[in-house]
Amino acid sequence: MSIQILDPYLASQIAAGEVIERPSSVLKELLENSLDAGAKNLEITINKGGNSLIQIRDNGCGIAKDDLALAIHRHATSKISKFEDLEHVLTLGFRGEALASISSVSRLTLTSRTAEQSTAWRIAANGREPSSELAPTAHPIGTTIEVHDLFFNTPARRKFLRNEATEFRHLAEVVHRLTLSRFDVAFTVKHNDRLYLKLDAAETPTAKIARIATVCDPAFAEQALDVNSERSGLKLTGWIGQPTFARSKTDLQYFYINGRIVRDKLLLHALRLAYQDVLARDKQPAFVLYLELNPELVDVNVHPTKHEVRFRDSRLIHDFLVHSLKQTLAATNPSQGKSTGSVFTSQLEVDNLTPINLQEETKLAYKNQENTTSNLNFAEKRTDYFNIPITEEFEPKITAPTQQPFFKKEPARPNYQDSFTENEIKISQEGNNLHETFHEIDEICKQNCFINQYTISENSENKTEEPVLPLGFALAQLHGTYILAQNATGLIIVDAHAAHERVTYEKLKQAYAANELKSQPLLMPLTIPVTRQEIACVEEYQTELEKLGLELACLGENTVAVRKMPALLHDADLENFIHEVLADLATYEESVNTQNYVDKILATFACHHSIRAHRKMTIPEMNELLRQLEKTARGNQCNHGRPTWLQMTLSEIEKKFMR
């Protein structure tokens, strides 16, 4: 067959396949056009999951009579006129393809009127080129688009559609995404003549939260954390769910860039990284976030549906997101006054409660603390946790070269000391700083993180100002595991092990970060087979690798030699670790694998140095743990993502007793 130019009608249908996948694609394109036209009220009517009818009625600026016929032609748009305009585009649509693609696979009717016109005009297209005949009609200022019988002329496409309920779920999700991007617009949705959704414009913060609760989940709106960060021309706002609200699916993740919803792997990686210390591995964070930046810094014209974008400086965006979200999550501690969970509800109910007079309890607690040492040390009670000496078992074995591998991954053992015995790292005589690293960590744990923050002077009883203690004062210990405390609003239940683990873990991270990643030279470099792409990464990212404590040298086209590694990672599976680091560098221009390995080791130390279940605690010890937890970043969860404390308000307790 010789080369020939396709029929325009066939070309339009092929092009429609890139943009119009199902009824929800039609709805998305039409709603975006209405929002670009300045509409503040959108009425959406759907029949039979969008297969029979999709109708959009808006009160936007409308389309002039002379432009009505052009609007349905391919590549006809009022939003750009030259190539340079693509670098400044802020509208949701700009290609001029949507109406032409929709009209080629459906029966479309377009009715519109501008403020300058006294009469509205209508044009129709039935799967072919639009009719040039315009018909006058009655219509308020704005536009109405009706799409009937989608894919009526492409049976092959139509048979791939799912059932009505499934298609409507996709349609509803499109509406939900846009309602969260434009709080200033009112939405009304009807399906099969039944009202599905009605949202008034939300201008105030309270109204916005109400819309979030309606569209997303009331529980999410109730416990969500506000995000508001700005730096280097970037602005991030919105809401993120607390780690304990994490979900098993990604159904509550909305990210907008300059008002456009996107799903980008760089953004998702930044979010996962921000949550890594507080989120269980099999859970997904919930968020509604808005990133505003100069349109010149992002290319939105890289995907047919515009769901993917490309950043001019992806590293800047990534680091900004991680820093902003980590900062927000770090503030989630008991001092914020919001619990990670409740026995009956997910948020403290502090309204209309009569605060308990804690004056006597405060004096009594302080009096008890005065009779104890200010630096509590659980090691005196249980030497397993803090007084384990650093013995020869902690010393790296300096041995002669053998045929055995440099790194051997051993199975987990119940005693954390044992996990460092008989390791087979071959290091130089300078390797004594590995011993120092472990010694420093053990010393931090021996110090016990529990330093009395409230030193009461002899005249403390004369002071009228009482400290703000969100976790209150300890009353008792339940089954040697949970601390029962009383605060101004009711009862606090604290998981002692989880709380102590978070406090210790944060202290260890701070101490280790202060010393940065210490590199340990290897006596004999370890050679690892790699691909040519990985060789290129090693050559390009030498500076980044050095910051991670790694020294790699290229040996030919398919081999690298590891000469230095972070001292704390002596027990890692080095070959897999190197491959993971290089893969991260190639994708994100940075790697968090080194820090992840370090965090895992520190988390193990924190876990083994934390008080265990059935360990009896005194009242002063319990109070010291409560005070430290109040001041610890991310104190609402342990590093496994589990809550450290729960709240039972007086009103909740009274309801249970029918008072």
TINUDREN-988141 format. One record per residue (C-alpha): residue number from 0; residue in one letter; x, y, z. Coordinates in steps of 0.2 Angstrom, whole numbers. Example, Ala and Ser with C-alpha at 12.3 -4.5 7.8 and 13.67 -1.06 7.14 Angstrom:
BEGIN
(r 0 A (62 -22 39)) (r 1 S (68 -5 36)) 
END
This chain:
BEGIN
(r 0 M (0 0 0)) (r 1 S (7 17 -5)) (r 2 I (8 31 8)) (r 3 Q (-7 42 8)) (r 4 I (-15 56 19)) (r 5 L (-28 50 30)) (r 6 D (-46 57 29)) (r 7 P (-49 71 41)) (r 8 Y (-63 62 49)) (r 9 L (-52 46 52)) (r 10 A (-38 57 58)) (r 11 S (-50 65 71)) (r 12 Q (-56 48 77)) (r 13 I (-38 42 79)) (r 14 A (-34 58 89)) (r 15 A (-49 56 100)) (r 16 G (-42 39 106)) (r 17 E (-28 49 114)) (r 18 V (-39 61 123)) (r 19 I (-56 52 125)) (r 20 E (-54 35 134)) (r 21 R (-71 34 142)) (r 22 P (-86 46 148)) (r 23 S (-75 53 162)) (r 24 S (-62 59 150)) (r 25 V (-76 69 141)) (r 26 L (-82 76 158)) (r 27 K (-65 81 162)) (r 28 E (-62 91 146)) (r 29 L (-78 100 147)) (r 30 L (-77 105 165)) (r 31 E (-60 111 162)) (r 32 N (-66 122 148)) (r 33 S (-80 129 159)) (r 34 L (-68 133 173)) (r 35 D (-56 142 160)) (r 36 A (-71 152 154)) (r 37 G (-73 159 172)) (r 38 A (-88 149 177)) (r 39 K (-93 150 195)) (r 40 N (-108 138 195)) (r 41 L (-108 122 186)) (r 42 E (-123 110 183)) (r 43 I (-119 93 178)) (r 44 T (-132 81 171)) (r 45 I (-127 63 168)) (r 46 N (-138 48 161)) (r 47 K (-133 30 161)) (r 48 G (-115 32 167)) (r 49 G (-112 45 153)) (r 50 N (-115 33 139)) (r 51 S (-132 41 135)) (r 52 L (-129 59 140)) (r 53 I (-116 71 148)) (r 54 Q (-122 89 149)) (r 55 I (-113 104 157)) (r 56 R (-121 120 160)) (r 57 D (-110 135 166)) (r 58 N (-111 154 169)) (r 59 G (-94 158 161)) (r 60 C (-90 171 148)) (r 61 G (-98 161 134)) (r 62 I (-93 159 116)) (r 63 A (-96 173 103)) (r 64 K (-107 169 88)) (r 65 D (-93 171 76)) (r 66 D (-81 159 86)) (r 67 L (-94 145 89)) (r 68 A (-91 135 73)) (r 69 L (-72 137 75)) (r 70 A (-73 130 93)) (r 71 I (-77 112 87)) (r 72 H (-62 112 74)) (r 73 R (-46 104 79)) (r 74 H (-32 115 86)) (r 75 A (-44 130 88)) (r 76 T (-41 139 104)) (r 77 S (-41 156 112)) (r 78 K (-28 152 125)) (r 79 I (-12 152 116)) (r 80 S (-6 160 99)) (r 81 K (13 156 98)) (r 82 F (25 143 105)) (r 83 E (31 155 119)) (r 84 D (14 155 126)) (r 85 L (16 137 132)) (r 86 E (29 143 145)) (r 87 H (17 154 153)) (r 88 V (0 144 152)) (r 89 L (-10 144 167)) (r 90 T (-27 138 160)) (r 91 L (-32 119 162)) (r 92 G (-34 117 143)) (r 93 F (-24 125 129)) (r 94 R (-22 113 114)) (r 95 G (-39 115 106)) (r 96 E (-42 97 104)) (r 97 A (-55 92 116)) (r 98 L (-71 98 107)) (r 99 A (-65 92 91)) (r 100 S (-61 75 98)) (r 101 I (-78 73 107)) (r 102 S (-88 79 92)) (r 103 S (-80 65 81)) (r 104 V (-86 51 92)) (r 105 S (-103 57 98)) (r 106 R (-118 68 95)) (r 107 L (-113 85 102)) (r 108 T (-123 101 104)) (r 109 L (-115 117 109)) (r 110 T (-126 132 115)) (r 111 S (-118 148 121)) (r 112 R (-121 167 124)) (r 113 T (-109 181 129)) (r 114 A (-113 196 139)) (r 115 E (-113 207 123)) (r 116 Q (-126 196 114)) (r 117 S (-144 197 116)) (r 118 T (-147 180 109)) (r 119 A (-139 163 112)) (r 120 W (-133 153 97)) (r 121 R (-132 134 94)) (r 122 I (-122 122 84)) (r 123 A (-122 104 82)) (r 124 A (-110 90 76)) (r 125 N (-115 72 74)) (r 126 G (-98 62 72)) (r 127 R (-93 72 57)) (r 128 E (-88 90 53)) (r 129 P (-99 102 62)) (r 130 S (-113 110 53)) (r 131 S (-110 128 48)) (r 132 E (-128 132 52)) (r 133 L (-131 142 68)) (r 134 A (-148 142 76)) (r 135 P (-154 156 88)) (r 136 T (-160 150 105)) (r 137 A (-164 156 122)) (r 138 H (-150 154 135)) (r 139 P (-143 164 149)) (r 140 I (-125 171 148)) (r 141 G (-114 156 148)) (r 142 T (-112 139 139)) (r 143 T (-121 122 138)) (r 144 I (-113 107 130)) (r 145 E (-123 91 128)) (r 146 V (-114 75 123)) (r 147 H (-126 61 117)) (r 148 D (-122 43 113)) (r 149 L (-104 43 116)) (r 150 F (-94 31 104)) (r 151 F (-110 28 94)) (r 152 N (-100 27 78)) (r 153 T (-85 17 85)) (r 154 P (-93 1 91)) (r 155 A (-76 -6 95)) (r 156 R (-73 7 108)) (r 157 R (-90 6 115)) (r 158 K (-89 -12 119)) (r 159 F (-74 -9 130)) (r 160 L (-84 2 142)) (r 161 R (-88 -5 159)) (r 162 N (-105 -6 167)) (r 163 E (-115 10 172)) (r 164 A (-110 10 190)) (r 165 T (-91 8 186)) (r 166 E (-92 22 173)) (r 167 F (-101 33 185)) (r 168 R (-88 31 199)) (r 169 H (-75 37 187)) (r 170 L (-86 52 182)) (r 171 A (-89 56 201)) (r 172 E (-70 55 204)) (r 173 V (-67 68 190)) (r 174 V (-80 80 199)) (r 175 H (-72 77 216)) (r 176 R (-55 82 209)) (r 177 L (-61 98 202)) (r 178 T (-71 102 217)) (r 179 L (-55 101 228)) (r 180 S (-46 112 215)) (r 181 R (-59 126 214)) (r 182 F (-67 130 231)) (r 183 D (-74 146 223)) (r 184 V (-85 137 211)) (r 185 A (-102 129 215)) (r 186 F (-106 111 209)) (r 187 T (-122 102 206)) (r 188 V (-122 84 199)) (r 189 K (-137 74 194)) (r 190 H (-137 56 188)) (r 191 N (-152 48 181)) (r 192 D (-163 62 187)) (r 193 R (-157 60 205)) (r 194 L (-146 73 214)) (r 195 Y (-129 65 218)) (r 196 L (-120 81 224)) (r 197 K (-123 99 228)) (r 198 L (-109 110 234)) (r 199 D (-110 129 237)) (r 200 A (-95 140 234)) (r 201 A (-83 138 249)) (r 202 E (-74 155 252)) (r 203 T (-70 153 271)) (r 204 P (-58 141 279)) (r 205 T (-73 133 288)) (r 206 A (-83 131 272)) (r 207 K (-67 123 264)) (r 208 I (-65 111 278)) (r 209 A (-84 106 276)) (r 210 R (-81 103 257)) (r 211 I (-66 92 261)) (r 212 A (-76 82 273)) (r 213 T (-90 80 260)) (r 214 V (-79 75 246)) (r 215 C (-65 66 254)) (r 216 D (-69 59 272)) (r 217 P (-76 67 287)) (r 218 A (-63 58 297)) (r 219 F (-49 65 286)) (r 220 A (-56 83 288)) (r 221 E (-57 81 307)) (r 222 Q (-39 76 310)) (r 223 A (-30 83 295)) (r 224 L (-14 94 297)) (r 225 D (-13 111 289)) (r 226 V (2 113 277)) (r 227 N (8 131 273)) (r 228 S (26 133 267)) (r 229 E (34 145 255)) (r 230 R (52 146 249)) (r 231 S (62 150 233)) (r 232 G (46 155 223)) (r 233 L (37 139 228)) (r 234 K (22 139 239)) (r 235 L (14 123 246)) (r 236 T (-3 123 255)) (r 237 G (-17 111 259)) (r 238 W (-19 96 271)) (r 239 I (-11 80 275)) (r 240 G (-18 66 285)) (r 241 Q (-9 61 301)) (r 242 P (0 44 300)) (r 243 T (-13 35 310)) (r 244 F (-26 39 296)) (r 245 A (-15 30 283)) (r 246 R (-25 20 271)) (r 247 S (-22 4 262)) (r 248 K (-26 12 245)) (r 249 T (-21 28 236)) (r 250 D (-39 34 234)) (r 251 L (-37 49 245)) (r 252 Q (-22 57 237)) (r 253 Y (-24 74 227)) (r 254 F (-10 84 222)) (r 255 Y (-12 100 211)) (r 256 I (1 111 202)) (r 257 N (-5 128 198)) (r 258 G (-23 121 200)) (r 259 R (-20 106 189)) (r 260 I (-22 89 196)) (r 261 V (-6 78 193)) (r 262 R (1 61 197)) (r 263 D (19 62 196)) (r 264 K (32 49 202)) (r 265 L (43 63 209)) (r 266 L (30 70 219)) (r 267 L (24 53 226)) (r 268 H (42 49 230)) (r 269 A (44 65 240)) (r 270 L (28 61 250)) (r 271 R (33 44 254)) (r 272 L (50 50 260)) (r 273 A (42 63 271)) (r 274 Y (31 50 279)) (r 275 Q (44 36 280)) (r 276 D (48 37 299)) (r 277 V (29 38 304)) (r 278 L (20 27 292)) (r 279 A (18 8 291)) (r 280 R (26 1 275)) (r 281 D (9 -6 268)) (r 282 K (0 10 271)) (r 283 Q (-3 25 260)) (r 284 P (-4 43 266)) (r 285 A (-19 54 263)) (r 286 F (-17 72 257)) (r 287 V (-24 86 247)) (r 288 L (-10 97 242)) (r 289 Y (-8 113 231)) (r 290 L (9 118 224)) (r 291 E (10 135 216)) (r 292 L (26 140 206)) (r 293 N (31 150 191)) (r 294 P (23 141 175)) (r 295 E (40 143 167)) (r 296 L (47 130 179)) (r 297 V (35 116 174)) (r 298 D (30 108 157)) (r 299 V (12 102 157)) (r 300 N (12 98 139)) (r 301 V (20 81 140)) (r 302 H (5 69 142)) (r 303 P (-11 68 132)) (r 304 T (-22 70 148)) (r 305 K (-9 82 156)) (r 306 H (-9 71 172)) (r 307 E (10 70 171)) (r 308 V (22 85 171)) (r 309 R (41 89 170)) (r 310 F (50 101 181)) (r 311 R (64 111 175)) (r 312 D (73 109 192)) (r 313 S (65 93 199)) (r 314 R (78 92 214)) (r 315 L (72 109 220)) (r 316 I (54 104 220)) (r 317 H (58 87 228)) (r 318 D (68 94 242)) (r 319 F (55 108 245)) (r 320 L (41 95 247)) (r 321 V (51 84 258)) (r 322 H (56 98 269)) (r 323 S (39 106 270)) (r 324 L (30 90 274)) (r 325 K (43 83 286)) (r 326 Q (41 100 296)) (r 327 T (23 98 297)) (r 328 L (23 80 302)) (r 329 A (37 84 315)) (r 330 A (25 95 324)) (r 331 T (13 81 327)) (r 332 N (16 78 346)) (r 333 P (5 79 361)) (r 334 S (9 97 363)) (r 335 Q (-2 101 348)) (r 336 G (-17 96 358)) (r 337 K (-23 83 345)) (r 338 S (-22 65 348)) (r 339 T (-18 52 336)) (r 340 G (-33 42 339)) (r 341 S (-47 40 352)) (r 342 V (-56 25 359)) (r 343 F (-72 32 353)) (r 344 T (-68 46 341)) (r 345 S (-53 52 331)) (r 346 Q (-51 69 338)) (r 347 L (-52 77 355)) (r 348 E (-69 84 359)) (r 349 V (-63 99 370)) (r 350 D (-78 111 367)) (r 351 N (-90 114 381)) (r 352 L (-80 104 394)) (r 353 T (-76 110 411)) (r 354 P (-57 109 414)) (r 355 I (-52 99 429)) (r 356 N (-43 109 442)) (r 357 L (-25 102 441)) (r 358 Q (-18 113 454)) (r 359 E (-18 100 468)) (r 360 E (-12 86 456)) (r 361 T (1 98 449)) (r 362 K (8 101 467)) (r 363 L (7 83 471)) (r 364 A (16 77 456)) (r 365 Y (30 90 458)) (r 366 K (32 85 476)) (r 367 N (34 67 471)) (r 368 Q (47 72 458)) (r 369 E (57 82 470)) (r 370 N (59 66 480)) (r 371 T (67 57 465)) (r 372 T (82 60 455)) (r 373 S (80 72 441)) (r 374 N (88 61 428)) (r 375 L (78 45 428)) (r 376 N (87 30 422)) (r 377 F (78 14 418)) (r 378 A (94 5 418)) (r 379 E (94 4 436)) (r 380 K (78 -6 435)) (r 381 R (82 -17 420)) (r 382 T (100 -17 415)) (r 383 D (97 -26 399)) (r 384 Y (92 -10 391)) (r 385 F (105 3 395)) (r 386 N (120 -5 404)) (r 387 I (125 -18 391)) (r 388 P (144 -15 390)) (r 389 I (152 -14 373)) (r 390 T (162 -29 372)) (r 391 E (173 -38 360)) (r 392 E (157 -44 351)) (r 393 F (155 -26 345)) (r 394 E (172 -25 338)) (r 395 P (173 -28 320)) (r 396 K (184 -42 316)) (r 397 I (200 -38 307)) (r 398 T (205 -53 297)) (r 399 A (216 -59 283)) (r 400 P (208 -60 266)) (r 401 T (198 -75 262)) (r 402 Q (187 -82 249)) (r 403 Q (171 -77 259)) (r 404 P (161 -62 254)) (r 405 F (164 -45 262)) (r 406 F (147 -43 268)) (r 407 K (136 -57 275)) (r 408 K (118 -54 278)) (r 409 E (113 -63 294)) (r 410 P (96 -68 300)) (r 411 A (88 -57 313)) (r 412 R (91 -62 331)) (r 413 P (82 -58 347)) (r 414 N (97 -51 356)) (r 415 Y (103 -35 347)) (r 416 Q (121 -38 353)) (r 417 D (122 -54 344)) (r 418 S (118 -46 327)) (r 419 F (135 -38 327)) (r 420 T (145 -54 331)) (r 421 E (156 -63 319)) (r 422 N (154 -50 306)) (r 423 E (165 -52 291)) (r 424 I (169 -34 286)) (r 425 K (187 -32 280)) (r 426 I (192 -15 286)) (r 427 S (209 -6 288)) (r 428 Q (217 -3 305)) (r 429 E (208 14 304)) (r 430 G (192 5 308)) (r 431 N (192 8 326)) (r 432 N (180 23 323)) (r 433 L (166 9 320)) (r 434 H (168 4 338)) (r 435 E (167 23 343)) (r 436 T (151 24 333)) (r 437 F (142 10 342)) (r 438 H (150 17 359)) (r 439 E (142 34 355)) (r 440 I (125 27 352)) (r 441 D (126 16 367)) (r 442 E (131 31 378)) (r 443 I (116 41 371)) (r 444 C (104 27 376)) (r 445 K (113 26 393)) (r 446 Q (109 44 396)) (r 447 N (91 38 394)) (r 448 C (83 53 385)) (r 449 F (73 56 401)) (r 450 I (80 72 408)) (r 451 N (68 81 420)) (r 452 Q (62 96 411)) (r 453 Y (52 104 426)) (r 454 T (64 108 440)) (r 455 I (53 115 454)) (r 456 S (60 128 465)) (r 457 E (55 130 483)) (r 458 N (44 145 479)) (r 459 S (35 135 465)) (r 460 E (19 133 475)) (r 461 N (17 152 476)) (r 462 K (17 154 457)) (r 463 T (-1 155 450)) (r 464 E (4 150 432)) (r 465 E (2 131 429)) (r 466 P (12 122 415)) (r 467 V (2 116 400)) (r 468 L (4 98 401)) (r 469 P (-6 90 386)) (r 470 L (-3 72 393)) (r 471 G (-7 77 411)) (r 472 F (0 67 425)) (r 473 A (1 48 428)) (r 474 L (-11 39 439)) (r 475 A (-7 21 437)) (r 476 Q (1 8 425)) (r 477 L (-11 -5 417)) (r 478 H (-4 -23 415)) (r 479 G (14 -16 415)) (r 480 T (11 -9 398)) (r 481 Y (0 6 397)) (r 482 I (1 22 407)) (r 483 L (-15 29 413)) (r 484 A (-14 48 415)) (r 485 Q (-27 62 418)) (r 486 N (-27 79 409)) (r 487 A (-39 93 408)) (r 488 T (-51 85 396)) (r 489 G (-51 67 403)) (r 490 L (-41 51 402)) (r 491 I (-25 48 392)) (r 492 I (-19 31 388)) (r 493 V (0 29 383)) (r 494 D (9 14 376)) (r 495 A (25 15 386)) (r 496 H (36 5 375)) (r 497 A (30 14 359)) (r 498 A (32 31 367)) (r 499 H (49 27 374)) (r 500 E (54 20 357)) (r 501 R (50 36 348)) (r 502 V (59 47 361)) (r 503 T (74 37 360)) (r 504 Y (74 35 341)) (r 505 E (73 54 339)) (r 506 K (87 57 351)) (r 507 L (98 44 341)) (r 508 K (94 52 324)) (r 509 Q (99 69 331)) (r 510 A (115 63 338)) (r 511 Y (120 53 323)) (r 512 A (115 68 311)) (r 513 A (127 79 321)) (r 514 N (142 67 317)) (r 515 E (136 65 299)) (r 516 L (139 49 289)) (r 517 K (156 42 294)) (r 518 S (165 33 280)) (r 519 Q (175 17 284)) (r 520 P (188 12 271)) (r 521 L (189 -6 266)) (r 522 L (205 -16 267)) (r 523 M (201 -24 251)) (r 524 P (189 -15 239)) (r 525 L (173 -25 234)) (r 526 T (170 -27 216)) (r 527 I (152 -27 210)) (r 528 P (145 -30 192)) (r 529 V (135 -16 186)) (r 530 T (126 -10 170)) (r 531 R (133 3 158)) (r 532 Q (119 15 164)) (r 533 E (125 12 182)) (r 534 I (143 16 177)) (r 535 A (137 33 170)) (r 536 C (128 36 186)) (r 537 V (144 33 196)) (r 538 E (153 45 185)) (r 539 E (140 58 185)) (r 540 Y (135 58 204)) (r 541 Q (152 56 213)) (r 542 T (149 71 224)) (r 543 E (132 64 229)) (r 544 L (140 47 233)) (r 545 E (153 55 244)) (r 546 K (139 64 254)) (r 547 L (132 47 256)) (r 548 G (148 40 263)) (r 549 L (152 30 248)) (r 550 E (168 30 237)) (r 551 L (165 20 221)) (r 552 A (178 18 207)) (r 553 C (174 12 189)) (r 554 L (184 -3 183)) (r 555 G (180 -5 165)) (r 556 E (163 -4 157)) (r 557 N (153 -16 169)) (r 558 T (162 -16 186)) (r 559 V (163 -4 200)) (r 560 A (174 -5 216)) (r 561 V (168 0 233)) (r 562 R (182 7 243)) (r 563 K (173 16 257)) (r 564 M (156 14 265)) (r 565 P (146 21 279)) (r 566 A (153 13 295)) (r 567 L (136 10 303)) (r 568 L (131 -1 288)) (r 569 H (144 -14 290)) (r 570 D (130 -28 291)) (r 571 A (121 -22 275)) (r 572 D (119 -32 259)) (r 573 L (131 -21 250)) (r 574 E (129 -27 232)) (r 575 N (110 -24 233)) (r 576 F (112 -8 242)) (r 577 I (124 -1 229)) (r 578 H (111 -5 215)) (r 579 E (97 3 225)) (r 580 V (107 19 227)) (r 581 L (112 20 209)) (r 582 A (94 17 204)) (r 583 D (88 32 215)) (r 584 L (101 43 208)) (r 585 A (96 40 190)) (r 586 T (78 43 194)) (r 587 Y (78 56 207)) (r 588 E (96 64 207)) (r 589 E (98 58 225)) (r 590 S (97 43 236)) (r 591 V (89 40 252)) (r 592 N (94 22 254)) (r 593 T (109 26 264)) (r 594 Q (99 35 277)) (r 595 N (85 22 276)) (r 596 Y (98 9 281)) (r 597 V (105 20 295)) (r 598 D (87 23 301)) (r 599 K (83 5 302)) (r 600 I (99 2 313)) (r 601 L (95 16 324)) (r 602 A (77 10 325)) (r 603 T (83 -7 331)) (r 604 F (94 1 344)) (r 605 A (79 12 350)) (r 606 C (68 -3 350)) (r 607 H (80 -14 361)) (r 608 H (84 1 372)) (r 609 S (66 5 376)) (r 610 I (56 -1 391)) (r 611 R (47 -18 388)) (r 612 A (30 -24 392)) (r 613 H (27 -29 410)) (r 614 R (41 -18 416)) (r 615 K (34 -9 432)) (r 616 M (36 10 432)) (r 617 T (35 22 446)) (r 618 I (24 37 445)) (r 619 P (39 49 443)) (r 620 E (46 38 429)) (r 621 M (29 38 420)) (r 622 N (28 57 422)) (r 623 E (45 60 415)) (r 624 L (41 49 400)) (r 625 L (25 60 397)) (r 626 R (35 76 398)) (r 627 Q (48 70 385)) (r 628 L (34 63 373)) (r 629 E (26 80 373)) (r 630 K (42 88 367)) (r 631 T (47 75 354)) (r 632 A (44 78 336)) (r 633 R (32 65 328)) (r 634 G (28 60 346)) (r 635 N (11 54 341)) (r 636 Q (17 39 333)) (r 637 C (31 26 335)) (r 638 N (43 24 321)) (r 639 H (32 9 315)) (r 640 G (17 20 312)) (r 641 R (7 15 328)) (r 642 P (0 28 339)) (r 643 T (9 31 356)) (r 644 W (-6 38 365)) (r 645 L (-25 39 365)) (r 646 Q (-38 51 372)) (r 647 M (-54 48 381)) (r 648 T (-63 64 385)) (r 649 L (-75 66 399)) (r 650 S (-90 68 388)) (r 651 E (-86 51 379)) (r 652 I (-84 42 396)) (r 653 E (-100 50 402)) (r 654 K (-109 44 387)) (r 655 K (-104 26 390)) (r 656 F (-111 28 408)) (r 657 M (-127 36 401)) (r 658 R (-124 52 412)) 
END
